[in-house]
Amino acid sequence: MKETLKSEIEAILKDSGIENPRVSFDIPTHTKLGDSTTNVAMAYAKELQKKPVDLALEIKEALIAKSINHISRIDVIAPGFINFFFDEHYFNKNLQRVLNDENFGKNKNLSGKKVLVEHSSPNLFKAFHIGHVMNNAIGESISRLAKFSGGDVTVISYPSDVSLGIAKAVWALMDDGGLEKLKQISVSSEAISYLGECYVKGTKSYEDEVELQPRIREIASLIYKKEESEEYRTYLEAKELNLSYFKNITETLGSKFDGYIYESEAGVIGEKLVLENLGKVFVESEGAIIYEGENDGLHTRVFINKEGHPTYEAKDLGLLAIKFSRYNPDLSLFVTDHEQTEYFKVVAAAASRINPVWKERTLHKTHGRMSFKGEKMSSRLGGIPSAQELLDFLYEELRGRSAEISSEDIQIIAVAALKFSILRSMAGKNIDFDPATSLSSEGDSGPYLQYATVRANSLLKKAEGIIDLVTALPSGWETANLERYLERFESVVLR
């Protein structure tokens, strides 16, 4: 239908003197305003020296004269929108397609394209927290949309596996009995909590006890150099435990990763790139190597510090290089907290001067942060709780509502409540998570969506053998909003 309208409107505009008109459609804000809308009259009114409303009325009259099938009404809305209403026969045909086409809603927008998505990149030696949960939900959704649009999708994570902070945690771990104590903890979430405590202890000790700093920097050096030692062995075993925990928690949330690029390997490549482009892209300044972002309207950032180590900026540069050499994507998309927006603008600017393709094919999507609504939840999960603590809270709430729900179903419902509350919000906005509404079995929630799906499938099963007979509409049939929403699904996926 929209393709027919597009062709007809383009022909009308060409007859009016527009050489290469572009016509696009959107969904009206309310079903009462129509089933599809275009602002094409506002786009070309000035060029044709007409008022947008007048041009919209001309297009409307021309379309009515063509008697296009399944158009029941055309409205012109100030300042120049053209709104289209489709008839009940159009929606009935679409409903038959929904029921009979297992690929309904899919498109080929990314067909033949290699899409790389990076999300849920954790800091090892720290728990997977609520910020990672938001990142995971959005990254996983984008990955699935890309697959649904025909893309050849690869999903990766970029764990932070080497830093001075990790060296601090390794020092604290060794100071507290090392791996032996860690091996005594059987539950992975408890082991990660313990490693998190080591991280906090090591950080505080580094700040409070100046005499410890050379020792912790030595541990960092051993880790960076991968030098055989007790410190490096301790680090490797703790790293493996972290990765196992990460895989388990992300699988619980419904994600799997095709590969990993570690910060340690990105740092090596990033440092090499910076040194190779010293004097061309980067300059020396007070013993460090920097990128002068002011020349791009940004700000200056350090890529190699005075100690000669690559910074996060250099590591992200190395990450870009590895992504394109290892996966060669047509589109490389990554998801972060919105507070990193300006930082990545500088990295992208520097990267574009080394290889313009890296910036051209990379898309950065951001998200906000999550807070908690309700006194019970805020008191229990104050600060930055881990993903497991948040899920455990939801499990407990669900068990309190019914003793008959299985543990497996409790997990499925809790994850749906959590992910839907994130995905229903506008991209980039902060979220005030409310367990009462998120776990509701009525209204705009994950559990309600699950209930509606089960109910719809039950009705469809009961209607087997009958549906195929309903190809003609009874007299006086009125289109339901459900039919309109189903018709919009393809447009929403594309958008």
N, C-alpha and C positions, 0 to 999 in steps of 0.2 A: 504493500500500500504506500509506504513512505517513498519507495523508489519511483512509483508511478507519479506521485505528487511532485517529487523532486524534478523529474523530467518535464512535467507540464509547466511548473513554475519557471524552470530554466528557459524553456521555449518562449514563455510570455516575456521574460526579461530581455531575451535576445531580440525579440520583435520590437522592444522598446528602446533598443540601442546599447544594451550592456553586452560587451563582447564575450567575456568568460565568467558568467555569474556562478556564484557558489551558494548553494542552498543547504541549510542544515536545520534539523528539527530538535526540539527538546520536549520534555514532559511537563505539562502544566502543573502548577502547584496544587491543584485540586481537581478531582474528576469532574466537578461541575463546570469547570472551565474548558473541558474538552479532552480529547485523547492524544492530541499532538499539537505542537505550536511551532511557529517559525517567526524569526525577527527579520526576515529577508527584506521587507519593505523599509525598515529603518536603516538597513545596511546600504541600500541603493537609492534612497529618496534624494539625497543631496546631489548625487551624480546626475539624476534625471530631473533635477530642479523642481521637485514636488514635495509636498508635505507627506511624511510617512503614512499618516492615516489615509490620505487620498490615494497613495500608491497601493496600500493594502486593500482598499475597497475596489480598485481597478483589477487587482489580481484575483480577488474574491469573485467578482462578476465574470471574469474570463473563465475561471474554473467551473463556476456554476453552468455556464454555457456549454462546457464540454461534457456535462452529465457523467462524471466519473463514478464508476461503480463503488458502492459501499460508503459513499460520503453522504451522511444524513443531514449535516449542517455545517456551515462555515460562519464563524463570528470574527469581526474585527474589533480588537480591544486597544484603546489608547495606551501608549502613544503610537501604536502601529503593529501590534502583534496580530497574526492570523492564526486563529484556533480552529482545529478540525475535529468534528465528531464523526465516529464511524458507526455504521448501522449494526443491528443485531446479527445479521447474516455473516458479516465479516468476523465478528467475535466467535460465532459458532464454528466457522471454518478453522479459526485459530485454535479453538478448544480441541477440535478433532486432531489437529497437528500436535498439540501438547500431549494428548493421550497416546498417540500412535508413534511419535518420533522420539526414540530414546536419546537422541542427540539434541533435543529441543533446548534452545538457549545458548548452545555453543556457537562460536564463530571462528573464522580463520584469520583473524586480524594479525596473529603472530605466527601464522603457518610458515614453516621454513626458517624461522628465526630461532637462534640459540639465546636463551634468556638465563642469566645467572642472577640468583637472588641470595643475598647474604643477610642473615638475621640471627638473633638470639646469641650474640657473641659474648661469652661470659669472661669474667675475671676469675681465673683459677685461684684456688685457695680462699674463695669467698662463696657464700651461698648464692644460689640462683634466686634472685629476689623479685619483687613485684614489678620493677622496671623491666626486667627481662621477660616477665609474663606478658606485658603490654607489647613489647618488641616481638615476641614470639607469635602472639595472636595476629598482629598486623602482617608480619612477614609471611606467615603460613597462608593467610588469606590471599595476599598478593601472589604467592606461588601458585595457589590453586586457580586463581583467576587467569593467570598466564597460561597454565595447562589447559584450562577450559577454552581459551582463545587460540588453541592450536600450537602454542609455543613448545619448543624442546627445552624443558626447564631443568636446570641443575640448582640444587639448594645447598649452600655451604654455611659454615660458621667460622668465625675468626677469633678463637680463644686467645686471651692474653695470658701467655704461659711463661713470660720472663720479664722481670722488672726488679727494681730495688725493693719494692713492697713485698714481692714474693720471697726475696732473700731474707727480709725481716721475719716473715712467717717461718721459713726454714730454720733460721736461727732459734726462734722461740720453740719450734717443734723439737729440735735437737736438745735444747736446754731443758725440756720437760720430759725427757725420756725417749725422744726420737720415735722411730717407727714401731718399736715394741708396744708402746702405749696405744698408738693408732691402730695396730692390728688387733688389739683387744676389743675394739669397738665394732660390734657386728652389724649395726644398722647404719647404712650409708649416710642417711641424713644427719645422724648424730656425729658421724665422723667428720662430715663437712662443717657442722657447727663447731666442732673442736678445732678444726683447721682455721675457721674464721676467728676463733678466740686467740689462736696463735698469731694470726695476722694483726689483731688489735694489740696483743701483748708486745709483739716485735716492733710495731710502729711506735708505741709509747716508750719502750725501752730505748729505741734509737734516738728519740727526742730528749729523753730525760738523762740518759747516761752517755755522755759524749765519748767516753773511752771505748764504748762498744761499736762505734761507727766504723772504724777501720776493719773490724772483724766482719761486720755485716756486708760492707762493700767487697771484702774478699770473697764471701759466699756468692755475692752477685756476679763477680768476675768468673768464678768457677762454673756457675750456671751458664753464663753467656758463652764461655769458651768450651762448654761441654767436657770439662776436664775430669777424668776419672778420680773420684774422691768420695769420702763418706757423705759429704754435703750434696754432691751431685746425685748420688744414689738415693739419698733421702728425698731429694727434690723429685726425681723420676717416679718413685713409688707413690708419692703424694699426688703428683700430676695425674698418674693413671687412675687413682681413686677418684679424683675430681672429674675426669672425663667420663668414667663409668656412671657417676652420679648425674652428670649433665645429660647423658644419653637417656637415662631412666626417667628423669623429670620431664624432658622434652617429649619423650614417647608417651608419657601420661597425658601431656597436653595435645597430643595428636601430630607430632612432627618427627620426621626422620631426615638426616642429612646425608647428602651424596659425597661430601668431602669436607676436609678441614684445611685451613691455611693458618699456621700458627704465627703469633707475633714474633717469635724468635727467628723464624726463617724470613719473615717480611723485613725484620730489622737489618739483616745481612744485605738483602737486595737493596733496601732503601738507602743504607749508608753508601753502598757502591754507586748508586745513581746520583746521590748528592755530590760525591767527590768527583765523579766523571763530568758533572755539569757545573763545577765550581768556576766562577768567572763568566759563565754563560747564563745560568739561571740563578745561581746562588752566589753570595759574597761572604767574605770573612768579616767578622765584627767582634772585637774584644775577645778573641780566642775561640769564638763559636762560629758556626756557619749558619747564615740566615737567608730567608727569602723576604725581599723588600716588598711586602704586599701593598704599601701605600701607592706604588706605581699603578696598581689595579683598582685603586679606590678601596682597598681592604686594610689590613694591618700587618705589621712585620711579625714573623714567627721564627723561632729557632728550630733548625732541622738536625744539626749536630751540636751538642753542648760543649762546654769548655773542657770537659773530661774526655771528649772524643767519642762519646756514645750517641747513637741515633735516638732522637726523641720520637714521641708518638707521631709527629708530622712525617718524619722520614719513614717510619714503619708503615704508615698509611700509603705513602708513595710506593714503597716496596710491595704492599698488598695489591695495589692497582696493577703493577707490573706483573705480578704472579697470576692474578686473575686473567689477564689478557694473554699471557704466554701459555698458561695451563688450559684455559677453557675457551679462549677466543670468542667471547660472546658478542652477539649483535646488540644486546642490551644488558648492561650490568646494573643491577638495582640493589641498593642497600638501605637498611632501616636503622635509624638512631633516634635518641632523645632530641627534641627540638633545640635544646641548649647548645648543641654541637653544630648548628647551622653555619655560623660565621667561621668557625674553625675549618670546616670542610670546604668553604669557599676559597680559603687560602691554599689548602692542599690541592684543590682542583685547578686553581690558577697556575700553581707551580708545575703540576702534572701536564697541563696543556702545552707548556713550553718545551717539555721533553718529548711528548707524544700527543698531538692534538686528538687522536682517536680515543684516548682514555677518557677525556672529558666529554667528547661528543656522544659517546655511547653509555655514559654513566648517569644514573638518575638517583638522587638522594631523597628518600621519603622520611618524614619525621613524625614523632608522636609526642604527646604531652606526658603528664605524670598522674599517678593514682593516689588519692587520699581515701579515707574511710568515713562513712556516714554511720552515725549511730554510736551511742556511748559504749555499748557492750563491745563492739568491734574495735573501736578506737583504743579502749583501755587494754584489750587483749593483744592487739596488733600495732601498738604505737611504734613510731619510728619507721624503719624500713624492714618489714617482715620478709621472710623467705617465701618462695612459691609454695613449699611444702606446708609451712605454717598457715598460709592463707587457705590452701586446699583442706587441711585438717579442720580448720574452723568451719568451712562449708560442709564437710562430711558430718561433723558433730551436729550442725543445725538440721541437716536432713534426717539424721537418725532420730533426733528429737521430735520430728514431725510424724514419722511412721516407723514402726519396728519391722514392717514387712518388706521394706526395700532392701534388696541384696546389696552387698558391698560393691559388686561390679556396677550395678545401676547407680548407686550413690556417686561413684567416681564419674560416670558418664554425665550425670545431671549436674554435678558441681562444676566440671570443666566447661559444660555448655553455658552455665550461668555466668561464669567468669569471662569466657571468650566473647559471648554475645554482648555483655555490658560494655566491653571495650570496642567492639566493632560497630555497635549501633551509634556511637558518638562521632561527631564531626572530626575528620582527620586533623591531628595536631593539637586537639583540645585536651585540657586536663580532665580527669574523671574522678567523680566522687562516688566510690563504690558503695552501694547500699545492699546488704545481703537480703533484706526483706523484699525489695522489689526485684532483685536479680534472681532470687529463688522462687519467685511467684509462679504459680501454675496458671495464672491468668494475666493477660496483657502483654506488654512489650518485653519479653524475657526469653532466655535460652530454653528453660524448661517448658514454657508455653509453646515455643516453636517445635520442640520435640513432641509434645502432646498433639499438636495440630498435625504434624507429619504422620504419626501413628494413626490418628483418627481418619485422616484423608485416605491413607492406604487401606484402612479397614473398609471405608465406604466404597473405594474403587474395587476392592476384591468382591464385595457383595454385588456390585454392579456389573461384574464380568458377564459377557453375553448380552447385556442390555445396551451398554454404551454404544456399540457399533450400530445399533438400530436407530439411534437418535441423531439422524442427519437432517431432519426437517424440524423447524421450530413450530411449536403450537401457536395458535392465534393469540395475539396480545402479549407475546413474550417480551419481557424487558431485560436488557443486559444488566447483569449483576456487577458490582465493583470488583469482585474476585476475578471475573473474566477480563476486566480492564487491567488489573494488576498483573495477571499472567501474561497478557499481551505486551506489557512494558518490560518484562524480564530481560529480553535480549538487549534492549536499549540500555538498561541499567548495567548489565555486564560490560558492554562496550564502553560506557562512560567510566 
